[in-house]
Amino acid sequence: MNVIDNKGEMMADVDHPMGMFITFEGTEGAGKTTQINRVKTFLEAEGFEVVTTREPGGTALGEKIRGLLLQDDMTQMTELLLMFAARAEHLDKVIIPAISAGKWVLCDRFTESSYAYQGYARGISLEKIAVLENLIQGSLRPDCTFWFDIPIIEGMKRVQNRGEKDRFEVENLAFFEAVSEGFRSLSKERFLQFYKIDALLSVDEVSDSIYQRLRELIAQYGR
């Protein structure tokens, strides 16, 4: 795990083993939240300290930004910049300190969502997103990204069962098809990072698939 300080320089806490950074990605209605809670329980049973968080959000300021992003109309570039503003705060206040303390961080969405939603679906240049990624994160990347792959129609059906929708959840089919294609492309580009999950499987089957990969990570990187 590579960890950066807020100047983009490498850092490590010599008193603690480095933790792990695990992210969960996918289109709406894929079942990420349910699995994050299960993974937390699984890892704690294995003896690890676990921090669960989300994007946008994760900090007091980030949650305020989240409220703006989910409810207020804005330009596409404003949306992207607010995402990364919240992410900068999130990294500095939550993610990097937890990893440095040897904890496992489970994050509901991260920069890959920016590529999929603001890049592939909104049409912002991927090169511009990459500039922001490198500026805000330096060399920090997730150790593993669980990509919950689900047919768009099925995901939208699940979302319909929810209460009030945010402005992303009410986007049209073409938008979510573009998001899905974004994740598919990212899974090929970042194949060492991505682990595809069939989100149509039962909750228990999805959990078992995730646990299998986590056991591999534990065996590979130790405690």
TADA-V768835 format. One line per field, one symbol per residue. ss: DSSP state (H for helix, E for strand, L for the rest). phi: phi as a letter, one per 20 degrees, with the letter a starting at -180 (. if undefined). psi: psi as a letter, one per 20 degrees, with the letter a starting at -180 (. if undefined). Layout:
ss = ???
phi = ???
psi = ???
This chain:
ss = LLLELLLLLELLLLLLLLLEEEEEEELLLLLHHHHHHHHHHHHHHLLLLEEEEELLLLLHHHHHHHHHHHHLLLLHHHHHHHHHHHHHHHHHHHHHHHHHLLLEEEEELLHHHHHHHHHHHLLLLHHHHHHHHHHHHLLLLLLEEEEEELLHHHHHHHHHLLLLLLLLLLLLHHHHHHHHHHHHHHHHHLLLLEEEEELLLLHHHHHHHHHHHHHHHHHHHLL
phi = .ecdefdndfbbefecffecdddccqffmenfggfffffgfffffeneecddbbcfpncgfffffggffecefaffffgfffgfffffffffecffgfffeneedddfmbfgffffeeefeenfgfffffffgffedlefcgfbdeeeebgggfffffffeeefeefefefefffffffffffffffefdffeecfdefeffgfffgffffgffffffffdmd
psi = pppqajjjqqqqoiiqqpaqopqprrrqjikggghghghggghhhijqpppqarqqbirgghhghggghihpqrrghggghhghghhgggghhfgghgghjjqppopnqbhhhgggghfhghjqphhhhhggghghicipqqhpoooopqpgggghgghhircpqrighjrrghghhggghghgghhhhlhhhqoppoiirrghhgghgghghhhggghgia.
